[in-house]
Amino acid sequence: MDPDLLLTIGVVFLLITIPSLLSAWTDGRFPRLAALVVLAGAGLIATAANNKPTGYMVSEVPNIMMSVIGRYLN
């Protein structure tokens, strides 16, 4: 798979879990599903970083995500 796509999916997974983590924290319960999604997102990001020979810089991530979104929507 394309490492840029893996990175984009991983970042989206991490962003999606924020409301679930906050909800579980305020209700005083353990965020089981959110923890699994965080692990999946981190795994996708790690796989993307390992598959790209030059790696990623944090400043490149927004441009990479926009190019992936544009590639699949166009």
Order of alpha helices (4+ residues) and beta strands (2+ residues): alpha-alpha-alpha
